[in-house]
Amino acid sequence: MWKRLQRLCFRAIRWVFQHELTTALLVLGVAAGTFGFVQLADAVTEGDSTAVDRTVLLSLRHADDHSDPIGPHWFEEMARDVTAIGSVAVLSLFTIAALGHLAMIGRKKLAAATLAAIVLGTFVSWLMKVGFDRPRPDLVPHETQVFTRSFPSGHSAMSAVVFLTLGWLAARAQPSKKGKISFVLGATLLTLLIGSSRVYLGVHWPTDVLAGWTFGATWAAASWLALRWIDRSTEVDLDEEEADDDVLLADEAPAPAAGTPTADAAAGKPTA
């Protein structure tokens, strides 16, 4: 009985690796991300992260002047440019451009599903900010204006949601593995830079940014799972444009010339 159970488990694992490895990894990623975020939130709520937050934040400032971030002034200005990429305005422009492209090529259902994933992610992130109600860092001066609460970092969370989701959409359209990897890595790097800039500018505690990354990546992985399921569903076919193209090509195909065997066969006339 034990050996039979082992064989069944081995076959199940082998089938997953052969057919559903990506799905399995995404499920594990969502589970791990959810657990990680809960642990971070618990540490922040209990005050266990205070010492680490203070140490990291002060390490990015001059010891004799906490109002001055380390590095030259041009680097500080560059950090503001990077952090602006994760703003609501810029992320909205990226989203509108991507959804507009999907709509123009006939992928309206995919565009709607992507929009729903991003809007819901934004709403959940905002709800968590209101629920945790963590104040912004008061240890150092802020180098850019802020208007909301601190935990989790909205720039980190939403840049992960938007760029990772759109990066996956771009990657799935690439024919080669290198092309797919480049889009995912590019989206990941951009997300990491945006979150890091928030700590450097003194507007977020490090755990705020880490929680934002965790939430955003988890939400993006869950969105990938949902989009994969929708893409495979027979009831919701995201490849409707392919069928439309086939009909269009059939309608535009030139009629066979009269007197040819093809035309005679279509008219029901006997052919030699």
Backbone torsions as a table, in degrees:
resi	resn	phi	psi	omega
1	MET	NA	-44.6	179.4
2	TRP	-63.4	-42.4	179.4
3	LYS	-64.7	-38.4	179.3
4	ARG	-65.0	-40.4	178.4
5	LEU	-64.6	-38.2	177.4
6	GLN	-62.7	-43.1	179.0
7	ARG	-62.6	-41.7	179.8
8	LEU	-64.1	-41.9	178.4
9	CYS	-64.3	-41.2	179.8
10	PHE	-63.8	-42.3	178.6
11	ARG	-64.4	-39.8	180.0
12	ALA	-64.3	-44.1	179.1
13	ILE	-63.9	-42.5	179.5
14	ARG	-63.9	-39.0	179.2
15	TRP	-65.2	-40.2	179.0
16	VAL	-62.2	-44.4	-178.8
17	PHE	-67.3	-30.1	-178.7
18	GLN	-82.6	-33.1	-170.9
19	HIS	-120.1	-33.9	-172.1
20	GLU	-131.3	37.0	-178.6
21	LEU	-63.3	-44.5	-179.2
22	THR	-61.5	-44.0	178.7
23	THR	-62.2	-43.9	179.7
24	ALA	-62.2	-42.5	179.3
25	LEU	-65.4	-38.0	178.3
26	LEU	-65.9	-41.1	178.0
27	VAL	-62.3	-44.6	177.4
28	LEU	-63.0	-39.5	178.9
29	GLY	-63.5	-42.4	178.5
30	VAL	-63.7	-43.3	179.3
31	ALA	-63.6	-45.9	-179.9
32	ALA	-65.4	-41.3	179.5
33	GLY	-64.4	-40.9	178.2
34	THR	-63.0	-44.7	178.4
35	PHE	-62.6	-43.5	-179.5
36	GLY	-63.0	-41.2	179.9
37	PHE	-65.7	-41.1	178.7
38	VAL	-61.4	-40.8	179.0
39	GLN	-65.4	-42.3	178.0
40	LEU	-63.1	-45.4	-180.0
41	ALA	-61.6	-38.7	178.9
42	ASP	-66.1	-41.6	179.4
43	ALA	-64.1	-40.3	180.0
44	VAL	-68.5	-43.6	-179.4
45	THR	-63.0	-38.6	-178.7
46	GLU	-82.5	-8.3	-179.9
47	GLY	82.7	11.3	-178.0
48	ASP	-72.5	-17.6	-176.5
49	SER	-96.3	0.5	-173.1
50	THR	-60.2	-46.1	-176.7
51	ALA	-63.1	-45.5	-180.0
52	VAL	-64.9	-43.2	179.5
53	ASP	-58.4	-46.4	-178.1
54	ARG	-65.4	-41.4	-177.9
55	THR	-64.1	-46.6	-178.4
56	VAL	-66.2	-43.2	-177.4
57	LEU	-64.0	-43.0	-179.9
58	LEU	-71.4	-25.9	179.3
59	SER	-68.7	-16.6	179.1
60	LEU	-95.4	7.8	178.7
61	ARG	-123.2	154.5	175.5
62	HIS	-65.6	137.2	-175.5
63	ALA	-61.5	-34.1	-177.7
64	ASP	-90.9	-5.7	180.0
65	ASP	-154.0	96.6	-177.1
66	HIS	-70.9	-9.7	177.6
67	SER	-83.5	-5.5	-176.1
68	ASP	-115.5	111.0	177.0
69	PRO	-65.0	151.0	178.2
70	ILE	-66.3	151.6	179.7
71	GLY	100.8	165.3	179.8
72	PRO	-69.9	166.1	-177.1
73	HIS	-65.3	-33.7	180.0
74	TRP	-66.0	-29.9	177.6
75	PHE	-69.5	-37.6	177.0
76	GLU	-63.5	-40.5	178.1
77	GLU	-67.2	-36.7	177.0
78	MET	-63.8	-36.9	178.0
79	ALA	-63.1	-36.8	176.7
80	ARG	-66.0	-38.4	177.8
81	ASP	-63.3	-42.7	-179.2
82	VAL	-66.3	-44.0	-178.6
83	THR	-64.7	-28.3	179.1
84	ALA	-66.5	-24.4	178.8
85	ILE	-64.6	-27.6	178.7
86	GLY	-91.7	11.0	179.8
87	SER	-75.8	164.1	-179.7
88	VAL	-60.3	-41.1	-177.3
89	ALA	-63.2	-48.5	-176.5
90	VAL	-69.4	-43.4	178.5
91	LEU	-62.7	-35.9	177.5
92	SER	-64.9	-40.5	178.9
93	LEU	-64.0	-43.7	176.8
94	PHE	-59.8	-44.4	-178.3
95	THR	-65.0	-45.5	-179.7
96	ILE	-62.3	-42.2	179.6
97	ALA	-63.0	-43.5	-179.1
98	ALA	-67.9	-43.7	-179.8
99	LEU	-67.6	-37.1	176.4
100	GLY	-62.3	-40.9	177.0
101	HIS	-61.9	-45.3	179.7
102	LEU	-62.0	-41.0	179.7
103	ALA	-65.8	-39.3	-177.6
104	MET	-68.6	-28.9	178.9
105	ILE	-93.3	8.7	174.4
106	GLY	93.1	7.2	-178.8
107	ARG	-97.7	59.2	-173.9
108	LYS	-69.4	-37.4	179.1
109	LYS	-67.8	-38.4	177.3
110	LEU	-66.7	-39.0	177.2
111	ALA	-62.6	-42.7	179.8
112	ALA	-65.2	-41.2	179.1
113	ALA	-65.6	-39.8	178.3
114	THR	-66.2	-42.7	177.9
115	LEU	-60.6	-42.5	179.5
116	ALA	-62.1	-41.8	-179.2
117	ALA	-63.2	-43.1	-177.3
118	ILE	-71.6	-42.5	-179.4
119	VAL	-65.4	-43.6	178.9
120	LEU	-64.6	-40.0	177.3
121	GLY	-61.4	-41.1	177.7
122	THR	-62.5	-43.2	-178.7
123	PHE	-65.4	-43.8	179.4
124	VAL	-64.3	-41.3	178.1
125	SER	-60.4	-43.1	178.3
126	TRP	-64.5	-41.2	178.5
127	LEU	-61.4	-39.4	179.7
128	MET	-67.7	-37.8	176.1
129	LYS	-58.9	-45.1	-179.9
130	VAL	-66.6	-40.7	-177.0
131	GLY	-68.6	-46.0	-179.4
132	PHE	-76.4	-33.2	173.5
133	ASP	51.9	44.8	-179.7
134	ARG	-84.5	130.6	179.8
135	PRO	-67.6	156.9	174.7
136	ARG	-70.1	158.4	178.5
137	PRO	-58.6	133.5	175.9
138	ASP	-114.1	11.2	-177.8
139	LEU	-78.2	-32.6	-179.7
140	VAL	-135.3	157.1	177.0
141	PRO	-65.6	148.2	177.1
142	HIS	-81.8	134.2	-179.3
143	GLU	-94.2	1.6	175.1
144	THR	-153.2	157.8	-175.7
145	GLN	-74.7	146.3	177.1
146	VAL	-134.2	153.7	-174.4
147	PHE	-132.3	-9.5	-176.5
148	THR	-122.8	-178.5	178.3
149	ARG	-75.4	-178.4	-163.6
150	SER	-99.6	-35.0	-170.6
151	PHE	-113.9	128.7	-10.4
152	PRO	-80.8	168.0	179.1
153	SER	-64.5	120.3	179.7
154	GLY	-67.4	-39.9	178.3
155	HIS	-61.0	-44.3	-179.3
156	SER	-67.3	-45.2	-177.2
157	ALA	-65.2	-49.8	-173.3
158	MET	-76.6	-29.7	174.1
159	SER	-65.8	-36.9	176.0
160	ALA	-65.7	-45.8	-179.9
161	VAL	-60.0	-50.9	-174.5
162	VAL	-71.3	-55.1	-172.9
163	PHE	-70.3	-37.3	178.6
164	LEU	-70.5	-38.3	177.9
165	THR	-66.7	-47.8	179.2
166	LEU	-68.3	-33.5	176.6
167	GLY	-63.0	-38.5	177.4
168	TRP	-67.3	-40.1	178.8
169	LEU	-62.4	-40.8	178.3
170	ALA	-69.4	-37.9	-178.0
171	ALA	-66.5	-38.1	-176.7
172	ARG	-68.9	-16.1	178.4
173	ALA	-89.8	-4.4	-178.6
174	GLN	-86.9	137.2	-177.7
175	PRO	-76.5	-25.1	-175.8
176	SER	-107.8	155.1	178.6
177	LYS	-65.8	-37.3	179.5
178	LYS	-62.7	-39.4	177.8
179	GLY	-64.5	-40.7	178.6
180	LYS	-64.0	-46.5	-177.8
181	ILE	-63.2	-38.2	-177.7
182	SER	-63.1	-39.5	179.5
183	PHE	-67.8	-43.2	-179.3
184	VAL	-66.7	-42.9	178.8
185	LEU	-65.1	-39.8	178.2
186	GLY	-61.9	-44.4	178.4
187	ALA	-64.2	-38.8	179.6
188	THR	-66.4	-44.8	180.0
189	LEU	-62.0	-42.7	179.7
190	LEU	-62.7	-41.1	178.5
191	THR	-63.2	-42.5	-180.0
192	LEU	-65.6	-39.9	179.6
193	LEU	-65.0	-41.7	-179.2
194	ILE	-63.6	-46.7	179.6
195	GLY	-63.2	-42.3	179.8
196	SER	-62.3	-35.9	-179.9
197	SER	-64.7	-28.4	-179.8
198	ARG	-68.4	-37.5	176.8
199	VAL	-71.8	-42.6	-179.1
200	TYR	-60.2	-37.6	-179.5
201	LEU	-81.8	-3.0	173.9
202	GLY	78.3	16.1	-177.6
203	VAL	-98.8	-3.3	178.0
204	HIS	-143.9	145.6	167.6
205	TRP	-71.9	150.9	179.1
206	PRO	-55.8	-37.5	179.8
207	THR	-68.6	-26.3	173.7
208	ASP	-60.9	-46.9	-177.4
209	VAL	-68.7	-42.8	179.1
210	LEU	-61.8	-40.4	177.1
211	ALA	-66.7	-38.6	177.8
212	GLY	-63.5	-44.1	176.5
213	TRP	-60.0	-45.0	-177.5
214	THR	-62.6	-47.9	179.0
215	PHE	-62.8	-47.6	-176.8
216	GLY	-62.7	-44.0	179.2
217	ALA	-66.4	-38.5	178.1
218	THR	-65.1	-43.0	179.3
219	TRP	-65.3	-40.7	178.3
220	ALA	-63.2	-41.2	178.4
221	ALA	-63.6	-40.8	176.7
222	ALA	-64.7	-37.0	177.6
223	SER	-66.1	-40.8	176.8
224	TRP	-59.0	-43.2	178.7
225	LEU	-60.5	-45.7	-179.3
226	ALA	-63.3	-43.3	-179.2
227	LEU	-67.3	-36.2	176.0
228	ARG	-63.4	-41.8	-179.8
229	TRP	-65.9	-43.6	179.2
230	ILE	-63.5	-40.2	-178.3
231	ASP	-63.5	-30.3	-178.0
232	ARG	-92.5	-13.1	-175.7
233	SER	-67.5	137.4	177.2
234	THR	-77.7	-21.9	-179.0
235	GLU	-83.3	-32.1	179.3
236	VAL	-120.8	91.5	-176.1
237	ASP	-91.5	114.3	-179.6
238	LEU	-81.4	-3.7	-179.7
239	ASP	-104.2	35.4	-176.8
240	GLU	-63.4	-24.8	-177.8
241	GLU	-68.2	-25.6	179.5
242	GLU	-67.6	-41.3	178.0
243	ALA	-66.2	-40.0	178.5
244	ASP	-62.4	-40.0	179.5
245	ASP	-64.1	-38.1	179.4
246	ASP	-64.1	-42.2	178.8
247	VAL	-64.8	-41.8	-179.4
248	LEU	-63.1	-42.9	179.2
249	LEU	-64.5	-37.5	179.1
250	ALA	-66.7	-38.8	179.6
251	ASP	-68.4	-33.5	-176.1
252	GLU	-87.5	-6.0	-178.6
253	ALA	-64.6	133.2	-177.7
254	PRO	-68.2	142.8	178.9
255	ALA	-71.2	142.9	179.1
256	PRO	-64.6	144.7	-178.8
257	ALA	-65.0	145.9	179.4
258	ALA	-63.1	140.9	177.6
259	GLY	92.9	-9.2	178.4
260	THR	-84.0	158.0	179.4
261	PRO	-57.2	-37.4	-178.7
262	THR	-65.8	-42.8	179.4
263	ALA	-67.1	-40.2	179.2
264	ASP	-64.0	-38.5	-179.7
265	ALA	-67.6	-38.3	179.3
266	ALA	-66.3	-31.3	-179.4
267	ALA	-86.0	-4.6	180.0
268	GLY	85.1	13.2	179.8
269	LYS	-85.0	144.1	178.1
270	PRO	-68.7	143.7	178.5
271	THR	-111.2	154.4	-177.5
272	ALA	-69.6	NA	NA
